[in-house]
Structure formats: C-alpha cells, structure tokens
Amino acid sequence: MRDPSWFNLIAGATAVLIVAFGAVAMAYPAASVPSAALGGPATNPTVYRNLTITFNPTTGTFDYSTNAIAVPTGATVVFTITNYDPGIAVVPNASDARVVGTMGGIMTVHANGQSTVVSSVAVGDIAHTFTISSGAYHLNVPIPPASASDAPTSVTFSVTFNVPGTYTWGCVVLCGPESTMTQDKMYGSLTIS
C-alpha cells in the first residue's frame, strides 16, 4: 500500500500545474499569438501601390503614371492615387460615383489639407475613376479633381485580391476630348500572382 501523503503531494502538484497553465492560457489566448508561431499559415502581406495622374506635355493630356500593376495573390493592397488634373469629367453612369469593391466600400479623400472617408462622390465632382470590371472583380473608385494644378487631390483605399489572373483597369468616365484618343494612357493591367 502506498503512503497517502505521496498521493496528496502528486494531486496537489497536478492541481498547481493545471491552475498555472490555465492562467497562462487566459493571459495569452491563442487568437493573440501569430498563427505562424502556432504552426499555421502566416498572415497575408500588405503591399502599397501608388499611381499619379499628371499632365503629359507631349500628348497634352492627363495620364496615369503607369499602365502595369503587379501584386501577390492574397495580399491586402493599399492604393494611393494622386490626381493633378483640375478638370471635371462627364459621368455617363451615375453608379460610377460610388466606391465599390474596396474594403468596407470606402476610400479616403485627401484634399486641401483635410482627409475625409467617403463611400461616394458627387457626380459633378469626378475627374477620373480607377475601375476594374472584369473576371472576379468589380472595383470602382471615383477620383475627385485637384483644387488647382499645383494642389493635387489623392484617394487611398484597400483591396484584397485572392483570385490570380490578369485584369484590365482604367478610367471609365469621359475625362476630356482626348480620352478616346489616349485610352492606352488611362487604362492598364493588374496582374495578381
């Protein structure tokens, strides 16, 4: 027969360990530990893409600074588009004034030293759009005009791209008589890989 004091010592030590483990688990719940540390998948990266709409003296038009954008699949992409064009576009479709497909359906407009979160822009206050409406994505971001050619307006918004492929993006409003002649400067490709 075993000594009962030995049994009480083991039972007491086990109880102390259970209480101590429970206290640690409560102080550090699994949700606060990065999943990679627990052997799970790492969180998706955040990447930044900046575009600028500037005047091109060669063509006499306002153009996007790039036509090709590449992002990793699953990344959250934070876009900032800076617009130097003070002109107002003709908006044939009122739905082009709404922010669609961004995280939360919103964007932040930075103009005249102020930042404002919006879900739409007045139809008469759009210079360009950044729009994807092909394949898996429907994204529309209306871009307000600059208050002057030396006082740009910018918009910031976030999108997560989970479906790989190459998609066409561009300005879908009539941003001047030159828009039909220089579509290659207001459109481009987004490659998700």
N, C-alpha and C positions, 0 to 999 in steps of 0.2 A: 504494500500500500504506500502510495506517495504521501509525502509531507504536505498537508493542506496549505501551509504558508507558501510553498513553492507555487502551487496553483494560483493563489491570490496575487503573488508577485507577477506572474505571467499575465493574468487577466488585467491587472492594473496597468502594466506596461502597454498592453494592447489597446486599452481604452485611451491612454495618453496619446499614443500614435494616431488613433482614429480622430481624436479631437484636434490634434495638431495638423493633420492632413486636411481636415475639414476647414480649419481656419485659413490655411494657405490657399485652398481652393476658392474660398469665398473672397479672399483678398485679391486673387489673380484669376478671375474667371477665364475660361478658355476663349471667350469672344475677344478678350483684350490681348491675347497672345497672337502675334502674327501667324497666319496659317502655315507659312513656310517653316516656322520654328516647330510646328507640330507635325511636320512631315506632309502637309497638304500643299496645294498649289499656291504659288506666290500671287500676290495681288497684281492686277493689271497695271501697266505703267501709265503715267500721264505724260503726254508729249505736247509740245507747243508749236503751232504753225501761224506765222504772221504773213499777211498779204497787205499790199498797199495799192490803192488806186491813184495813179498820178498822171499828170499831163505829159503826153508824148509829143515833143515839138516836131518830130519828123512826120508823124501822121496827123497832127493837130487834133488828137482825140485823148480822152482819158482811158487808160488801160490798166488792167490788173498787172501786178509786178511779176507774176509767174503764171505759167499755164499747167504746171505739173506738180502735184502734191502727192507725197507717199507717206503712209502711216502704217504702224504694225497692227495686225488683227487683234482685237480685244482692248486696244489702248483707249483711254479717255483722251480725246484731242481737244485742247483749248485753243480756239481760233481767236486771233485779233485781226480785224480788217480795218485799216486806217484809210479814210477817204479824203482826198484833197479836192474833189470835184464839188463846186458850189451849185451846180445845176440841179434842176428838178426833172425827173423822168416822167414820161407818160406811162401810167399804170393801167393797162387794158383790163386786168383782172383784179378786183378788189381783194381777193384772197391772198394776193402777193404782198399785202400789207401786214399779214400775220406772221409771227415767228412760229415755225413748225419744225419738229424733229430734233430740237435741241434738248438738252437735259432740263426738265421742268417746263419746256415750252417757252423759255425766256432768253433774253440777251441783255447785256448791259451796254447802254449808250454813254459814251464819254464825249461831252461837248461843252465848250465854254467853261471849263474848269469844274464841271459837275458830272456825276455819274448817276444814271437812272436805270433801274431794272424795268424792262417792259416786255409785254407779250405781243405787241403790235405797234405799228407806226401809222400815222395819218397818211392816207393815200397821196395827199399833196405834199408830203414831206419825205419822199423817197428819191434818191439819186440812182441807186443800183440795187441789185439783190445778189446774194450768194445762194444759188439754188441747185439742188440735186433732186431729180425726179425720174430716176431710172433704177431698175432692179429692186434691190431690197430696201432702198432708202427713199424717203421723201423728206427733204430738208429745205426750208426756205427761211432766209434771213434778210429782211429789208434793211437797206443801209441809208441812213439819212445823209443829206448833203453837208458839205463843210460850210461853216458860217462865213468863211472867206477863203480865198485860195491859199492863204498862209495860216489858216486856223482850221486844221482838219478835225473831222469827227471820226471817232472809232467805235467799233462794236466788238464786244467779247462774248463768246458763247462756247459751250462744251457739248461734245457729241461722243458717244462710244460706238465704234464701228466693229461689229462682231462677224460680219459676213464678208469674207475676202472676195476680191474681184477688182475690176477697173470700172469706174463710174464717171460720167460726164457731169461737170458742174458749170454754172455760168450765171450771167445776168439775164433775167427773163423779161425785164421791162424795157421800154423804148427810151434808152438813155441818151438820145440825141440822134440827129440825122445820120451821123456816122456809124451808128450801132449796126446797121445792116451791112456796112462795108468792111467793118473791122471785127467781125464776130470772133475771129481767132484770138483777139486780144482780150475779149470779155468772157471767154469760155476756156475750159481746161479739163484735165483728167485728175481723178483721185484714185490712187492705187492703194489697196488695202491688202497687205500680205504678211 
